[in-house]
Amino acid sequence: MAIDKDAFRRASREKPTFSIAQGAAALAWHGLGSLRGWCEVGANPTNCLYRAECSDAKVYFVKIQFRKAFSLEVQCRVTELLRERTELPVSELCVFGGEEWTFGHPYLISSELPGASGRVFFEETDDEKRLRMLREFGAAVAVIHRQQLEEGGLPTRDLRSWRETVREKLLDNRPLVSLLPVECRGKLDGIAERLERIDAEPEDTSRGLLWGDATLHNLLVDGEGHITGVVDFENGAVGDLLVDQLHVSGDFRVRSPREIYGREEYPEAFWDGYLEAGGIRVEPGERYLKIRAVAQNAGSICWFWEALGLLHPRTPDWLDELEVALKGLE
C-alpha cells in the first residue's frame, strides 16, 4: 500500500470547531465566571487553542485535544508542581477536564500569561536580546531538571525499555504494519532478528523532571527578551535529562532560517544559562545516540499513525534510519 501524501496533508489540517456555548459551559462548570468572548488562536493536528474572555475581564486559554496525542492531564500536573516548587512563570490557574461532556474531548483551562511568542520574538529581535533570552531559557530548563520526583506520578521517558518500545510501537502493531508499503514491511523481519541478537544497553545518565518540549515556541517574553511565561508540558515526564538536552540541541541544528539558528553563540548562550542555574550537562555516548535513534524513529512512525490514522510521508525514511542505527549496534 502506497503512502498517500495528499490524504495525510488533508487529515493533518482537519479539525473541529468548538462553540462559545461549549466554552461557556466549561468555564461555568469550573466556577470561572460568565464568558463574553471566544475565539480560536491556534491549532495543530491534535489540539485547538481558544482564548476565552470573561465578563470580569479575566482571560483564560482553553486547549482542547481532539486527537490522541500527549497528555493534557500531565501538563496540568507539571504546571502545578512548578508553581508550587519554583519561581518559574507558569499559569496561576490550570484545570484539566475529561471528555465526558462539554467538548467531547479532554481539555485544559489555564490563566493568561503576559508576553509575546518566544519563537516570533527571537527571529525578529536583535542579537543582544536573543542572547539574553537564550540564557534565561537555559536557566528555566535547569530549574525544571533539578526537580527530583519519585517515579510513578508522571510518565517515564528513558531508553531502558528501548526494545519493548520498538516491538510495541512498530513490530507488534498489526494495524500499523498492515498499512506499510510492501518494501517497508519487508524490512521488519530483519529488524526483529537484529533486535533479538543485540544486547546493547544505554549508558546510565542523570535523571530529573523533563519539560518534554523545551523549545522557543513554548516561551513567552517581554520586549527586552526576558521570559514571562513557560508553557506546554503535555510531554512532561521523569527520565533522562538527555531527552530535553538533545531536543534543544536538535532544534538549533535543523531550524530555519540558518542565518539565525545556525550561529554557534546561540546554543552556547543556552548552555551558559543552564549551567549557571545548576543544570548538569550530559555528553551522550555513541551507543546511547544509536539506541535513541532506533526508539525515536519507531515512536515517530507510530505517533502519526495513532493521531491521524495515516502514515507520515517520511515513514520509509524513519524506517531506514532505524535500520541503520540498529545495524550500528551489532
Order of alpha helices (4+ residues) and beta strands (2+ residues): alpha-alpha-beta-beta-beta-alpha-beta-beta-beta-alpha-alpha-beta-alpha-alpha-alpha-alpha-beta-beta-beta-beta-alpha-alpha-alpha-alpha-alpha
